[in-house]
Amino acid sequence: MTEIEGGRVVLLTGATGVLGTEVARRFGLQGARLALVGTDEGRLADAARDAALDGERWRPVVADLRAADDARRAAREAEQAFGRVDVLVHLVGGWKGGTAVADLDPDELRWMLDQHLWTTLNVVQAVVPGMVERRFGRVVALSAPFAEKPAARGASYAVAKAAEEVLLRTLAREVGADGVTANVLVVRKIDTEGERDKNPSPKNAGWTTPSEIAEALVFLASPAAAAINGQRIALDGRA
Ligand SMILES: NC(=O)c1ccc[n+]([C@@H]2O[C@H](COP(=O)([O-])OP(=O)(O)OC[C@H]3O[C@@H](n4cnc5c(N)ncnc54)[C@H](OP(=O)(O)O)[C@@H]3O)[C@@H](O)[C@H]2O)c1
């Protein structure tokens, strides 16, 4: 069975971002219950409406995940609403860059580490102990090819994504025996406008649609994906 089992509880961060709605919709269709996390309740309500989530099966959780206390409270609120968290889909985003390393503003690098490394650590520490206790859990995040192959003037993004990836792949080695997996999907660009099909070019052939990403996330979150752990999986197969 490749579906997520009905009733699984998903903590979805970045729920209001370019991917959030489609990912929420897909998990909702599989019968999952969702705690949608973001920094603004109104935007979370919009995302839930766009994802056509049933009112009883989702909750808004307002939290700034750069703060460990907020991440712990987010996990608590999800557990109070639905009893537990089975799946963490971590899609917090943010980008700053365009400067050569020699001129890099340390604040830019700190901000990118906050968005990508620290939000990941905070939310993982908030939900993974419960998953280990229950001997089931799935953690999936999104990364970019630059984490492995940096581009000029993109150090902050590359460093932040590489740090996030290594954290999760280390986690995978620590919790795999407890029924918990942690994986990273690697996407060049999220093709929100369907550009790849409308204006095909070598540049956009390797872009990935929200629907394709959501399908992969649902699979990795499912019991069927138990043997996939600590992997960095690229979704750019058309390039
Ligand atoms: N976009 C791409 O082409 C692309 C390519 C490769 C990888 N990725 C990765 O894919 C993931 C999703 O990216 P995206 O482009 O969908 O992001 P996005 O559209 O920029 O959305 C960012 C999301 O993160 C949330 N967020 C930001 N700071 C937060 C904080 N401190 N605490 C809690 N939530 C916070 C935002 O919520 P609110 O603003 O509502 O609070 C929003 O839902 C990211 O990991 C990104 O690096 C993206």
The ligand as a MOL file (V3000), in Angstrom:
LIG
                    3D

  0  0  0     0  0            999 V3000
M  V30 BEGIN CTAB
M  V30 COUNTS 48 52 0 0 0
M  V30 BEGIN ATOM
M  V30 1 N 10.7660 27.5890 -4.4300 0
M  V30 2 C 11.5990 26.7760 -5.0590 0
M  V30 3 O 11.7230 26.7700 -6.3010 0
M  V30 4 C 12.4070 25.7720 -4.2420 0
M  V30 5 C 13.4040 25.0060 -4.8790 0
M  V30 6 C 14.0970 24.0470 -4.1350 0
M  V30 7 C 13.8100 23.8710 -2.7830 0
M  V30 8 N 12.8590 24.6590 -2.1970 0 CHG=1
M  V30 9 C 12.5670 24.4330 -0.7760 0
M  V30 10 O 11.2100 24.0770 -0.6520 0
M  V30 11 C 10.7140 24.4820 0.6170 0
M  V30 12 C 9.4570 25.3020 0.4210 0
M  V30 13 O 9.8290 26.4470 -0.3010 0
M  V30 14 P 8.7860 27.4860 -0.8070 0
M  V30 15 O 9.4090 28.1700 -1.9700 0
M  V30 16 O 7.4580 26.8230 -0.8780 0 CHG=-1
M  V30 17 O 8.7490 28.5060 0.3870 0
M  V30 18 P 7.9190 29.8290 0.4280 0
M  V30 19 O 6.8640 29.8790 -0.6150 0
M  V30 20 O 8.8960 30.9650 0.5280 0
M  V30 21 O 7.1520 29.6740 1.8160 0
M  V30 22 C 7.8180 29.8140 2.9860 0
M  V30 23 C 6.9690 29.2010 4.0660 0
M  V30 24 O 7.7200 29.1760 5.2560 0
M  V30 25 C 6.9360 29.7430 6.3090 0
M  V30 26 N 7.8320 30.3710 7.2530 0
M  V30 27 C 8.8250 31.2510 6.9560 0
M  V30 28 N 9.4780 31.5870 8.0730 0
M  V30 29 C 8.8830 30.9040 9.0910 0
M  V30 30 C 9.1240 30.8350 10.4900 0
M  V30 31 N 10.1100 31.5380 11.0630 0
M  V30 32 N 8.3430 30.0200 11.2430 0
M  V30 33 C 7.3340 29.3150 10.6760 0
M  V30 34 N 7.0650 29.3310 9.3560 0
M  V30 35 C 7.8310 30.1280 8.5750 0
M  V30 36 C 6.0340 30.7550 5.6230 0
M  V30 37 O 4.8910 30.9550 6.4150 0
M  V30 38 P 4.2610 32.4130 6.7160 0
M  V30 39 O 5.0040 33.4150 5.8850 0
M  V30 40 O 2.8160 32.3220 6.3850 0
M  V30 41 O 4.5110 32.5780 8.1310 0
M  V30 42 C 5.6890 29.9980 4.3460 0
M  V30 43 O 4.6490 29.0780 4.5660 0
M  V30 44 C 11.8620 25.2360 1.2820 0
M  V30 45 O 12.5750 24.3670 2.1100 0
M  V30 46 C 12.7210 25.6640 0.1000 0
M  V30 47 O 14.0640 25.8900 0.4650 0
M  V30 48 C 12.1440 25.6070 -2.8840 0
M  V30 END ATOM
M  V30 BEGIN BOND
M  V30 1 1 1 2
M  V30 2 2 2 3
M  V30 3 1 2 4
M  V30 4 1 4 5
M  V30 5 2 4 48
M  V30 6 2 5 6
M  V30 7 1 6 7
M  V30 8 2 7 8
M  V30 9 1 8 9
M  V30 10 1 8 48
M  V30 11 1 9 10
M  V30 12 1 9 46
M  V30 13 1 10 11
M  V30 14 1 11 12
M  V30 15 1 11 44
M  V30 16 1 12 13
M  V30 17 1 13 14
M  V30 18 2 14 15
M  V30 19 1 14 16
M  V30 20 1 14 17
M  V30 21 1 17 18
M  V30 22 2 18 19
M  V30 23 1 18 20
M  V30 24 1 18 21
M  V30 25 1 21 22
M  V30 26 1 22 23
M  V30 27 1 23 24
M  V30 28 1 23 42
M  V30 29 1 24 25
M  V30 30 1 25 26
M  V30 31 1 25 36
M  V30 32 1 26 27
M  V30 33 1 26 35
M  V30 34 2 27 28
M  V30 35 1 28 29
M  V30 36 1 29 30
M  V30 37 2 29 35
M  V30 38 1 30 31
M  V30 39 2 30 32
M  V30 40 1 32 33
M  V30 41 2 33 34
M  V30 42 1 34 35
M  V30 43 1 36 37
M  V30 44 1 36 42
M  V30 45 1 37 38
M  V30 46 2 38 39
M  V30 47 1 38 40
M  V30 48 1 38 41
M  V30 49 1 42 43
M  V30 50 1 44 45
M  V30 51 1 44 46
M  V30 52 1 46 47
M  V30 END BOND
M  V30 END CTAB
M  END
